[in-house]
Amino acid sequence: MVDITHKTTSLRAATAQAIVTVGSAETMRAILDKKVPKGDVLEVARTAGLFAVKNTSNAIPDCHPIPVEFTGITYEFGAESIKIEVTVKAIYRTGVEVEAMHGASIVALTMYDMLKPIDKSVGISEIKLLRKNGGKSDFNAAMDLKISTAVIVCSDSVSAGTKADASGKIIVEKLEKLGIGGSQYVVIPDEVGSIQDQIQQFVETKIDLVITTGGTGLSHKDVTPEAVIPLLDRRIPGIEEAMRAHGQERTPYAMLSRSVAGFCKDTLVLALPGSVGGAAESMEAIFPSVLHLFGILNGNRHGN
């Protein structure tokens, strides 16, 4: 199966359909009047659909077992057809569209099996996904924003040339995958004055997003939070909490990080850990959803 451990948990929903056609109005009447010899077609098919949704990972090899928290099955009746819609919801790291389509397929197949003794013209068509939400697909509009970015590596050893940078490059790479390229990239010592001067320079040139990496730990040399916090007009605790919570699910040491997030004027400043894993996981925790902030800012600017 595809590795989804880097993804964040969110509410996922999907609705799929299938259409069952019958050969005559008599078959439709038998269904609605519950006179099909094999039993109540609609209720048996609904039950089969519920089981199918919950057991999708047992039938489709690459599907993950998902803690399904809602399944709704509805019918829309035509003169000689039944439109089936299956809606599935879960709070998880991956979507539920296959679960919804699997459910719709099995509802339709169950109807076919129950009706074929009385109607040789039964058919199944238009099994497809109607809609889905949750995950990155919800943030396409935010990802289309034109955002200027800068990445600051705060490290005495990297600045001195005794160590190669990896975390800053990971951040740049992840921004590029989001469609945000052209990040300015600088390496400076982990010193309060150097950090503040560099951030203020980017703020003055109206960079939208500044991300620092390094110096967020608890050693005496880790001073990035002490440098960043006095510059911020508004802290954003939710972003800080999201990064730590995401990391804590992966290592118990994440609680020791002092990641910081907030606005300095109209520039969003994020101070991330200096380890490659910490920087990568922090980016995974808050992007692309954090880009919604720039949609809010652009709206305010246009309003003004």
Secondary structure, 3 states (H helix, E strand, C coil): CCCCCCCCCEEEEEEEEEEEECCCHHHHHHHHCCCCCCCCHHHHHHHHHHHHHHCHHHHCCCCCCCCEEEEEEEEEECCCEEEEEEEEEEEECCCCHHHHHHHHHHHHHHHHHHHCCCCCCCEEEEEEEEEEECHHHHHHHHHCCCCCEEEEEECHHHHHCCCCCCHHHHHHHHHHHCCCCCCEEEEECCCHHHHHHHHHHHHHCCCCEEEEECCCCCCCCCCHHHHHHHHCCEECHHHHHHHHHHHHCCCHHHHHCCCEEEEECCEEEEEECCCHHHHHHHHHHHCCHHHHHHHHHHHHHHHC
